[in-house]
């Protein structure tokens, strides 16, 4: 038996929280997933493993049988047991949606995105597996078991996070296969809108944008910075996932707009992203009787496939859900 291989297996220490064969199976899964055990690598015999792990032969056999059944190990008669090769190419993609927060209306754009992704993948001969995550909040610190097993068994070779909440990032970022998510600042460019603000001479700019403590909608902030425009912290509202537990995007858009536009001096420009918050922002502007664009220059986000009616003379951050789908597909397939 190879000394380096034996060193990998000697790291196992039973926790006593489950049957020994389940702990052994999980230990091997983690070693394969992390790359400590590479595809094609030969494992010690069952008796050698039992000796290394100070357990019995049958517990080791049960553990390795679980991984053989899930496609992670191959047993070859007369040769031994090997780490299974990874599937070549992308022929099945998982579409993950976290449904922890948000009303059904807030998820409409994501539902359309998922439908478009399925159509485009189907046209490429790639199947899609749907993973809707409706678990309670306290369970979102770990990868959903169905998704985990699909990855380990090689049933999917890539995953797209249609909706990935901040609480899900800890495990999503570490997935051992190709992955992409809509929450990417590279999807949009704000330079043209920032130039409009500069040409109009707007100096007191307010913004309502989605974000997290780790990642705000940086494409907006980056566009403002590149145009030499500053947005004061008191005029910025960054909406995190936690805000959506008690209010919808529309309610948040209304409340934040009321807060921002009743300060003194009042902002002369308002940026609202994403489009879920725009309807609430428009209601607040109408409620306050502010004339647009004479008294307030607005820049609203809108998905062109879900365009809304706006009676204001507004500028827009226009996006096509179909273009977003194309970028996500390119990330995981090319």
Residue pairs with C-beta under 8 A, 6 or more apart in sequence:
1 44
1 48
5 41
5 42
5 43
5 44
6 44
6 52
8 31
8 36
8 37
9 44
9 49
9 52
9 53
10 52
12 23
12 24
12 27
12 52
12 53
14 20
14 23
15 23
17 23
19 59
20 55
20 59
20 63
21 59
21 60
21 62
21 63
21 66
22 63
22 66
24 53
24 55
24 59
24 60
24 63
25 62
25 63
25 64
25 66
25 67
28 37
28 63
28 64
28 67
28 72
28 73
29 67
29 72
29 152
31 37
32 67
32 72
32 83
32 152
33 151
33 152
33 176
34 176
35 176
37 43
37 83
38 83
39 83
39 84
39 85
39 86
40 82
40 83
40 85
41 82
41 83
42 79
42 80
42 81
42 82
43 49
43 64
43 73
43 80
43 81
43 82
43 83
44 52
45 80
45 81
46 57
46 60
46 61
46 64
46 81
47 57
49 60
49 64
50 56
50 57
50 59
50 60
53 60
64 73
64 75
64 81
67 73
68 74
68 75
70 149
70 152
70 153
71 84
71 152
71 153
71 154
71 155
72 83
72 84
72 152
72 153
72 154
73 81
73 82
73 83
73 84
74 81
74 82
74 83
74 84
75 81
75 82
76 82
84 154
86 154
86 157
87 154
87 157
89 157
90 126
90 157
90 158
90 178
90 332
90 333
91 125
91 126
91 127
91 157
92 126
92 127
92 128
92 129
92 155
92 156
92 157
93 121
93 126
93 127
93 128
93 129
93 156
93 157
93 158
93 159
93 160
93 332
94 128
94 129
94 130
94 131
94 147
94 150
94 151
94 156
94 158
94 159
94 160
95 114
95 117
95 118
95 128
95 129
95 130
95 131
95 159
95 160
95 162
96 131
96 133
96 144
96 147
96 159
96 160
96 161
96 162
96 163
96 164
96 172
97 107
97 110
97 114
97 130
97 131
97 132
97 133
97 162
97 163
98 133
98 140
98 161
98 163
98 164
98 165
98 168
99 107
99 132
99 133
99 134
99 163
100 133
100 135
100 137
100 140
100 165
100 167
100 168
100 241
101 165
101 241
101 242
101 244
101 245
102 244
102 248
102 249
103 248
105 248
105 250
105 276
106 244
106 248
106 249
106 276
107 163
108 306
109 274
109 275
109 276
109 303
109 306
109 321
110 162
110 163
110 182
112 303
112 305
112 306
112 321
113 162
113 182
113 321
113 324
113 325
114 130
114 162
116 321
116 322
116 325
117 128
117 160
117 162
117 325
117 328
117 329
118 128
120 325
120 326
120 329
121 127
121 128
121 329
122 128
124 329
124 333
126 333
129 150
129 155
129 156
131 144
131 146
131 147
131 150
131 159
133 140
133 144
133 168
135 144
137 167
140 165
140 167
140 168
141 167
141 170
141 171
142 171
143 171
143 172
143 175
147 159
149 155
150 156
151 159
151 175
151 176
151 177
156 177
157 177
157 178
158 177
158 178
158 179
158 180
158 332
158 333
159 175
159 177
159 178
159 179
159 332
160 179
160 180
160 181
160 328
160 329
160 332
161 168
161 172
161 179
161 180
161 181
161 182
161 183
162 181
162 182
163 182
164 172
164 181
164 182
164 183
165 241
166 212
166 213
166 214
166 240
166 241
167 241
169 212
169 214
172 179
172 181
178 331
178 332
179 332
180 328
180 331
180 332
181 328
182 324
182 328
183 215
185 215
185 217
185 218
185 219
185 222
186 219
186 327
187 219
187 319
187 324
187 327
188 219
188 317
188 319
189 219
189 223
190 219
190 220
190 222
190 223
190 224
190 317
191 223
191 226
191 227
193 223
193 271
193 299
193 315
193 317
194 223
194 224
194 226
194 227
194 229
195 227
196 297
196 299
196 315
197 205
197 224
197 227
197 229
197 269
197 297
197 299
198 227
198 228
198 229
200 269
200 297
202 229
202 268
202 269
202 297
203 268
204 232
204 235
204 265
204 266
204 267
204 268
204 269
205 224
205 229
205 231
205 235
205 267
205 268
205 269
205 270
205 271
206 231
206 235
206 236
206 260
206 261
206 267
206 269
206 270
206 271
207 220
207 231
207 235
207 236
207 237
207 270
207 271
207 272
207 273
208 237
208 239
208 252
208 253
208 256
208 257
208 260
208 270
208 271
208 272
208 273
208 277
208 281
209 216
209 217
209 220
209 236
209 237
209 238
209 239
209 271
209 272
209 273
210 216
210 217
210 238
210 239
210 273
210 274
211 217
211 238
211 239
211 240
212 240
212 241
213 240
216 238
217 238
217 273
220 271
220 273
221 231
224 230
224 231
234 263
235 260
235 263
235 267
237 256
237 259
237 260
239 249
239 252
239 256
239 277
243 252
244 252
247 255
248 276
249 274
249 276
249 277
249 280
250 276
250 277
250 279
250 280
251 280
252 277
252 280
253 272
253 276
253 277
253 278
253 279
253 280
253 281
253 284
254 280
254 281
254 283
254 284
255 280
255 284
256 277
256 281
257 270
257 272
257 280
257 281
257 284
257 285
258 284
258 287
258 288
260 267
260 270
261 267
261 270
261 284
261 285
261 288
261 290
261 296
262 288
266 296
267 296
268 295
268 296
268 297
269 296
269 297
269 298
269 299
270 281
270 285
270 296
270 297
270 298
270 299
271 298
271 299
272 278
272 281
272 298
272 299
272 300
272 301
273 300
273 301
273 317
274 301
275 300
275 301
275 302
275 303
275 306
275 308
278 300
278 301
278 302
278 308
278 310
279 308
281 298
281 300
282 310
282 312
285 292
285 296
285 298
285 312
290 296
292 298
292 312
292 313
292 314
293 312
293 313
293 314
297 315
298 312
298 314
298 315
299 314
299 315
299 316
299 317
300 310
300 314
300 315
300 316
300 317
301 316
301 317
301 319
302 308
302 316
302 317
302 318
302 319
303 319
303 320
303 321
304 318
304 319
304 320
304 321
305 320
305 321
305 322
306 321
